[in-house]
């Protein structure tokens, strides 16, 4: 059955995470929203072997063939569903299921479908769901045959949050386009041992009563996965993701309660004899943060407690998970202790540092909700002597509400913001004071939680000084664990193009010994655009000293536009005032084709000829031989 092809994005070159590393030195950054896309390269020369390798039949290459697939009209989904229900005839159960299964399918995703195929798909899904007990996952992946262009994934599981987001994020990480996605919530009844007895036709999930089960039935059609080993690998990863979703959702109330209980415990230590050996403000910040996280500002995905133990050999102290404390994606016990000597120097020092609160990024991506690097929030445990003896660790993702909260209300962050504003000496009623606060409000939230106050002050005041200037500035911050470098780049908005972004990331990867990169962008009505690169580095081969000024100069040269060089040539020849006048007068005079074949210096000479034309109809001709 033919399907209209999906539009393919560029490949995602981020490092794949096949395991979860929540260790002390596991820290790298990334909002999860960016993609390192290189686009698609066109075929040149003799590419016939490549086409055959893709499994295209020879006749598909004929010049006289017509692509009827793209010309096929978009069907009316409601009409198709009615036809499929009618085909079920006296099979009332099948008719009911077809109506529930396909009722929200988008018209454009049903191109090429027939009513017969829709009925067959619904019956196949019921067959998969026929025997299932609550909590059990049913997962099946169909191998495409010679006539099928898509691999089909079928899932039956309990209804819960994050299912669709998590599954599609995994498929995207494998560069598999989704051509069809239907995910109805189905209210069913089952016998005690799990045999399906009824699919309700008119009971909505919110109206389910005792004895009803609300299940999620998902059918996903993706790019063909013909290799059996690759299909099996995909099946295992889907099973892992769906298991993570279940464990995170089931344990979410317990993790939230752990956060609130820890907040109460820390609050009580302020007046007790076993107060942690840290400043009072650090305890206050930690208490406020925990309570704030628990009020819908954090998606709790994992929790575990750790303690420092003697490794029993020359390796010295080691960090060991406390058995039975794991929740969510950390539910499975990890009995092996990790020696501090096996960590990077930075991580080793951080483990023993007498600091109560840790906020950073884990070095693995979330498998639940969205494919962003996990937020890692840890709280050190101290003994009576004031030594670090363990840690309570939360993994998860800051919620959308957290990113929308004003920086003046964010726990931990608001103290830094207040110090920066106070240090600047600017009144919030002044124009510059308002601009500084706006820079802070739009600063990357993850950075605000992790950056030191001094570094934040120098960064935001540096951005403030850029007002009205066509400059490129770069602000660097090394991760405390030595796993990544945050590169915040501000540049003129008209210089921000995909090509220039790719040039900048190539430079950053080269100059910083990077092994991977993520990015987010902010482009508004401001004359400056912002690109935030997170360059992941190899802790065993860290970059040396970085000259930020030289790096900014290289980035500026790489992102210069033809118009920038043209204006510079005019300024050097005529001075600022006259150059500005002529640049504005002829701003749109040179088409892109001209720019591709002429240097800014040649354009200045042509401009001189234009200026010498005084009479209407006067003609000036310049003949040249193109090299």
C-alpha positions, 0 to 999 in steps of 0.5 A: 500500500503506497503512502505519501512520504513524510518530509524528512528533517536533517539527521540528528547527529547528537551522540546516542545514549544507550545507557543511563549514567547518573554518576557524580561526574555525569554532567553535560548540558542541553535544553533538548530543543535543538538539533544538529542538522546538516540538511540533505545532500543532493545526488551528483554524478553516478548515483544509481547504485545508491538508489538500488541500495535503497530498495527502489525498483528499477521501474521507479527510475523510468522517465515516463513514470507518473507519481500518482502518490503525490497527486492522490487527494487527501481523503475525508477521515470521517467518511473513511471511518464510516465506510470501514464500520459498514464493512464490518457488517454484523460484527458489532465489536469490530464496528465499535472498535473501528470507530474508536480506533480511527476517529481522531486520525488526521485526514492527511495521514490517511492518504492511500488508506482504504476502508478495508485496510482500516478495518483489518488494522483495527482487528489486528490490534484487537488480536494483540490486545486479546490477552493482557493483564493490567500493568502488562505491555503488549508490543509488536513490530511488523516487518514490511514486505515487498509491497509495504513501504512502512514498518508498523508498530503496535502497542497496547498498555495502560493509559498514562502520561508521556507515552506518545512523547516518549515513543516519538522521541525515541523514533526521532533519535533513530531518524525514523519518520512517523507517517501515521500515528493513531493513539486512541484511549480505549475503555475495555473490560477484561476477565480476571485473567486478562481476556478481553471481553468488551470494547466500550463504544460510548464510554469516554475515559473520564466516565470509566466506572469500577470494572472498566480499564482505560488502555492506550492502543497505539499504531505507528507507521514509520520508515521501513526497518528491513534488517531483522537485527535493527527491528529487534534493537528497536523493539528492545529500546521501545520496551525500555522506554515504555518501562521507564515511563511506567516506573516514572509515572508510578513512582512520581507521588513517592518522589514528590513526597521525598522532596517535601520530606527532605525540605522539612528535614533540612528546615529543621536542621537550621535550629538543631545540633546536626546542622550542615556545615554550610551557610544559612542561605544555602539551607534556605535556598535548598528548602525553597527549591525542594518545595518549589520543585514539588509544586509542578515545576519539575517532572520527577523521573528518578530518585536514589540515595548514595553513601560514601564507603571504603572500597576495600582496596587501594582505590580509596572511598567509593560512591555506593547506591543505597539498596531499596532507595531507588524510584522511577527510572532509578528503581532498579538497584545498582549494587556496584560502588564507584571508586572516586579514583575512577572519576575525573579530578573535577568530579572527585573534588565535587563529591567531597566538596562541602556544598549542600546543593548540586544543580547540573545536567546528567550526561544521559538524555531522558527517555521519558517525556522529551529527549533532553539531558536530565536535570540532576539535583542533588543534596549532600548528606553530612555526618556529625563531624561535618564531612560528606558521607552521601547524597540524595539525588533527583533526576528529572526535567524542569517543567514548562512552568519553571521556564516561564517563571520570572527570574526574580521568583526562581529559588536559588536563581533570584538570589543571584539575580538580586546580587547582579542587579545590586552590583550593577548599581542601576535603578530598575526604573532606568532604561539601562536597569530595565534592559539588564533585567530583560537580559536576565529574564531571557537568559537560558534558565539552565544556565541561571541555575548552574552559573556562578554569580560573578560569571553571570554578572560579567556575561549580562553586563557584557550583553548590556554594553552591546546595545546598538552595536553590530558585534559578535560576543561569546561568553564561555562557561566550563561545566564544574564536572569538566563534561561540557562547555557552555557557549553563549553567542550574541550576534547581529540578527541578520547574520543568523542563518543556518549556514552561519550556525553550522560554521560556528558549531564547526569552529567550536567543536574544533577549538574546544576539542568537542565530541558533540554539540547541542544548541538553542536559539533566540531570535526576536525583534531585537537587533541581536540574535542569541545562539546557545551552544553546549559543546560536550567534551571528553574529560580525558582530553579536555581543551586547554586555555581558551582565549575567548577574544580570539574565538569571538574574532574567528566566529565573527569572521566566519559569520560576516556577510557580504554587506558587512564587508561592503560597508567596511570598504565604503567606510575606509574609502569615504569615511563613516558619514558618507559611507552610511549615506551611500550604503543606505541609498544602494542597500538593495541595489546588488542582487545575490547573483551579483554578490556571488560574482563580485567582491565588495571592492568591485561593488564600490567601483561600480557604485562610483560609476553609478554616481557619475551618471548624471543625465537620464538615459546615460549609459556606462558600460564595463566589459570584463572576462570572467575568470 
